[in-house]
């Protein structure tokens, strides 16, 4: 089995997380502006973002080195256990 440290080292850092720097929650009302929203990507006291860094769903914790939801956690857990290696295909034009 490949442990997390080995798996993380095998990943290209450019593809390990997605950034959601401008995601905000706005309250309902006519006078709200983006500056009044709450940044969901800001880590809490445990270093966990409110959003999954992979798919943007609600994160449940820090799994495999990134804030992630249970679905993405399961995908990466299965990938590690079965030694699956994925790569991106070139776009079809």
VENKA-V87088 format. One record per residue. N is the residue number from 0. RES is the residue in one letter. PSI is psi in radians with two decimals (* if undefined). BURIAL is b if it has 9 or more other ideal C-beta (glycine too) atoms within 8 Angstrom, else e. Layout:
# VENKA-V87088
N/RES/PSI/BURIAL  N/RES/PSI/BURIAL
This chain:
# VENKA-V87088
0/X/2.45/e  1/X/2.13/e  2/X/3.01/e  3/X/-0.69/e  4/X/-0.76/e  5/X/-0.73/e  6/X/-0.76/b  7/X/-0.66/b  8/X/-0.49/e  9/X/-0.28/e  10/X/2.48/e  11/X/2.12/e  12/X/-0.43/e  13/X/-0.34/e  14/X/0.22/e  15/X/-0.53/b  16/X/2.75/e  17/X/2.59/e  18/X/2.36/e  19/X/1.06/b  20/X/-0.51/e  21/X/0.22/e  22/X/2.26/b  23/X/2.66/b  24/X/2.22/e  25/X/2.47/e  26/X/2.70/e  27/X/2.45/e  28/X/2.88/e  29/X/-0.37/e  30/X/0.33/e  31/X/2.55/b  32/X/2.78/e  33/X/-0.51/e  34/X/-0.30/e  35/X/-0.06/e  36/X/3.03/b  37/X/2.22/e  38/X/2.00/e  39/X/-0.27/b  40/X/-0.15/b  41/X/2.17/e  42/X/2.56/e  43/X/-2.94/e  44/X/-0.35/e  45/X/0.06/e  46/X/0.27/e  47/X/2.22/b  48/X/2.73/b  49/X/-0.30/b  50/X/2.55/b  51/X/2.23/b  52/X/-0.26/b  53/X/-0.93/b  54/X/-0.21/e  55/X/-0.01/e  56/X/3.10/b  57/X/2.16/e  58/X/2.50/b  59/X/-0.10/e  60/X/-3.03/e  61/X/1.93/b  62/X/2.31/b  63/X/0.63/b  64/X/0.06/e  65/X/2.65/b  66/X/2.17/b  67/X/2.82/b  68/X/3.02/b  69/X/-0.60/e  70/X/-0.84/e  71/X/-0.62/b  72/X/-0.78/b  73/X/-0.73/e  74/X/-0.85/e  75/X/-0.60/b  76/X/-0.81/b  77/X/-0.68/b  78/X/-0.74/b  79/X/-0.82/b  80/X/-0.61/e  81/X/0.13/e  82/X/0.66/e  83/X/2.41/e  84/X/2.22/e  85/X/2.63/e  86/X/2.70/e  87/X/2.39/e  88/X/2.62/e  89/X/2.57/e  90/X/2.45/e  91/X/2.14/e  92/X/*/e
